[in-house]
């Protein structure tokens, strides 16, 4: 398992947390949103999910990955 922290802008509420964490779960990754830190800690298996897929699924939810 690989662990990374992504800077994500535009998150402000529990809906944002649920949206991002749910989308990551759907593609086989797990995420923990930090609203104050504007970041998401992501754990994933590089054999199953790519970093590009993770960024894409977060951006599809309407947030900017820096």
Buried (B, 14 or more C-beta within 10 A) or exposed (E): EEEEEBEBEEBEEEEBBEBBBEBBEEBEBEBBBEBEEBBBBBBBEEEEBEBEBBBEBBBEBEBEBE
